[in-house]
Amino acid sequence: MTEISALLQEDRRFPPSERWRTTANITDPGIYDRALADPEGFWDRFARELEWIAPWDAVLEWNPPHARWFVGGKLNVSANCLDRHVRTARRNKAAIVWEGEPGDRRTLTYWDLFREVSAFANVLKSLGVKRGERVALYLPLVPELAVAMLACARIGAVHSVVFGGFSAESLRDRINDAQAVLLVTADGGYRRGQVVPLKQTADEALAGAPSIKNVIVVQRHAGAPIPVDITEGRDHWYHRLMQHAGSSCEPEAMDAEDMLYILYTSGTTGKPKGIVHTTGGYLVGTYATTKWVFDLKEDDVYWCTADIGWVTGHSYVVYGPLANGATVLMYEGAPDWPHKDRFWEMIDRHGVTVFYTAPTAIRAFMRWGTEWPAKRRLDTLRLLGSVGEPINPEAWIWYHLNIGRERCPIVDTWWQTETGMIMITPLPGVTSTKPGSATRAFPGVAAEIRNAKGERIETGGGLLALTKPWPAMLRGIYGDPDRYLTQYWSRWTDGAYFTGDGARRDEDGFFWLLGRVDDVLNVAGHRLGTMEVESALVDHPTVAEAAVVGRSHEIKGQAVAAFVTLKEGFKPSDALAEALKEHVVRKIGAIARPDQILFSADLPKTRSGKIMRRLLRDIAEGKALGDTSTLADPAVVARLKTQYEEKEG
């Protein structure tokens, strides 16, 4: 990727305060060199902080591209998240503080969670679920989802969480690919005041999923049950099964390399990939990164806003925080229901200290205006995080000023479903941050920039590579070993992992993520990262959010098409479109000038907040729209398509 450095040349620095340099969980900058010199020893020390049933014989066996971590070691993830805490003063500490969108609330202590998980583990066993069998979970963001995951881990079953916004077809495909024997779902959930009919969707999916023998149905709201069809002999109510389940269940001794879960992620071919994560290395990686990146203390209230249907929810709502004995806030609904300050109200009400959310959400907050966070104190916050995509500098600064009130470090994290754990991130007691940069690889992680030939680039832009194995790395694509090799390990011959992302490394060795390589535009022979053009647009004071795609052009090969959402108080006009085009030229250069700018009140996003650029490309190219079932609001695409066709016509 040719470097376009003008936009991402950031002179602002935010060093750790004296308090952070002295009180953070890690304060010694020398940890990077020590971890680089002995990465196996570095991860070994973290592993020893967990509870093992049997010790490991070797930290790592690496036969590229196949890794085995903590070889021969045995442990149980559920026991590390629960049992070892209930034997201490954490027994009566809040583990999960949950709030539903309608306002209902529950708190489960570590003792409560331990008993609930043990009981549900017994329920699974009573229905014939065996070690190694797959269990599909299709639930709203309720405590029972975490309970089901931990119960599967307790008995050695493999869970496959399917995001509650997926369609019946998507659910069916994932169940069939994993050959799941049991499904856990709910009568429904809540989103923006509406009921999401999960059981109804599940029934439609199960018409073509013969491997499912039993379905467990969680009653989301006992006071207002959602009508559902119950198939006798197959469907069982969660609360009724739990009434008769014993609250003691011995955890299985799992090999460190036993499968913990499968999580499906989108592929460029359109067929989802079942990413396989195992037990020991994954837990060590998520435990370590949660402890150091979020600097968790015993009295923290930690809130990661991700849905558990995505990997962020697996690693940094459930496994990493609970392994650290943290108090985790979970919220079921939308950030703007019933008002646009729902998040800020909840931070004040629950005393949240660590807040981890997505740049897409931050840009939505920017669009809604500063008056919403200004209504709230937000004085309990001490650390902010960003995850999911590159954060543009303007959004970073807005977050710093309006949410962090200029006192909270921001940890901008880069990682993937495949990596399992955070890979590039600041350490809040060590790193001087730069708005928009994920800064440095986590200690023990080896990352570099390469050109197309695989040659290392010290300073400049190119392809992001991971050059050494890491504990939480994926172990394969379920049922498709050939795809695992070709997707991630075939670009280079030296055993380096191809992330699929473009990045730039600056003179200080800091990484700037530029987005997916397949989100790269080739305009008249010049390669432009979509994130670069989007950041230039969002830099304009009228723009809240932008998504850029390429469309075919007979002369330039590709032309830049930009979909832009304005901040409240600004109206679309031809004059503004021209002004935005010129702004991009000033920020990057004439080659990046958008051919088209389409103003839109909304952009097509998944329920997790990720912009679906694939659908925007379909619109720009005049193609039939692909699958829209994962969108939070499929009608957005239809409106955009009509608007685009009218503009073109």
Order of alpha helices (4+ residues) and beta strands (2+ residues): alpha-alpha-alpha-beta-beta-beta-beta-beta-alpha-beta-alpha-beta-alpha-beta-beta-beta-alpha-beta-beta-alpha-beta-beta-beta-alpha-beta-alpha-beta-alpha-beta-alpha-alpha-beta-alpha-beta-beta-beta-beta-beta-alpha-beta-beta-beta-beta-alpha-beta-beta-alpha-beta-alpha-alpha
